[in-house]
């Protein structure tokens, strides 16, 4: 299914724009969320919120591509919960206040 979607997005400009818009909305949401958490003191305020949001989204998207598009079997045994937990903990440990 992922291969079909990627193939169609690469050939169809309307789908490509829709995918780009979706990614931008996700990154924008993450950036706003990080700013709010920083204002609450839950995370550091000396980070580039936009870059951290891009990094988070890119890490997750890279994992999805490797697992489902490329078929990297070394990732197949991880559950969705494990992936979300490790990605979130890795990110949050790096941006937690000291």
C-alpha positions in Angstrom: 0.0 0.0 0.0 2.8 2.5 0.9 4.6 1.8 -2.3 1.5 2.6 -4.3 0.9 5.8 -2.4 4.6 6.9 -2.8 4.5 6.1 -6.5 1.3 8.1 -7.0 2.5 11.1 -5.0 5.7 11.2 -7.0 3.7 11.3 -10.3 0.7 13.3 -9.4 1.3 17.0 -8.6 -2.1 17.3 -6.8 -1.3 14.4 -4.5 2.3 15.7 -4.0 0.9 19.1 -2.9 -1.6 17.4 -0.6 1.2 15.3 1.0 3.4 18.4 1.4 0.6 20.3 3.0 -0.1 17.4 5.4 3.6 17.3 6.5 3.7 21.1 6.9 0.5 20.9 9.1 2.0 18.1 11.2 5.3 20.0 11.6 3.5 23.2 12.4 1.4 21.5 15.1 4.6 20.0 16.6 6.3 23.4 16.6 3.4 25.1 18.4 3.2 22.2 20.9 6.9 22.6 21.7 6.5 26.3 22.2 3.6 25.9 24.6 5.5 23.3 26.5 8.5 25.6 26.7 6.3 28.4 28.0 5.1 26.0 30.7 8.7 25.2 31.6 8.3 21.5 30.6 11.1 21.8 28.0 14.1 24.1 27.4 13.5 27.4 25.7 17.0 27.6 24.1 16.1 25.3 21.2 15.0 25.9 17.6 11.4 24.8 17.9 10.9 24.6 14.1 14.1 22.5 13.7 13.2 20.1 16.5 9.7 19.7 15.0 11.3 18.9 11.6 13.7 16.4 13.2 10.9 14.6 15.0 8.7 14.4 11.9 11.6 13.4 9.7 12.7 10.7 12.1 9.2 9.2 12.2 8.8 9.4 8.4 12.2 7.9 7.8 11.3 4.9 10.0 8.0 4.5 8.1 9.8 4.6 4.8 12.4 2.0 5.9 9.9 -0.3 7.5 7.1 -0.2 5.0 8.5 1.0 1.7 12.0 -0.5 1.7 10.9 -3.5 3.7 13.7 -3.3 6.2 13.1 -6.5 8.2 15.4 -5.4 11.0 12.6 -3.0 12.0 9.6 -5.3 11.6 9.6 -6.7 15.1 9.0 -3.2 16.7 5.4 -2.4 17.6 3.9 1.0 17.0 3.9 1.6 20.7 7.6 0.8 21.0 8.5 3.1 18.1 6.4 6.0 19.5 7.9 5.5 23.0 11.5 5.4 21.9 11.2 8.4 19.6 9.4 10.4 22.1 11.8 9.6 25.0 14.8 10.2 22.8 13.5 13.6 21.8 12.3 14.6 25.2 15.4 13.6 27.0 17.3 16.0 24.8 15.1 19.0 25.3 14.1 18.5 28.9 15.2 21.4 31.2 18.5 20.7 33.0 
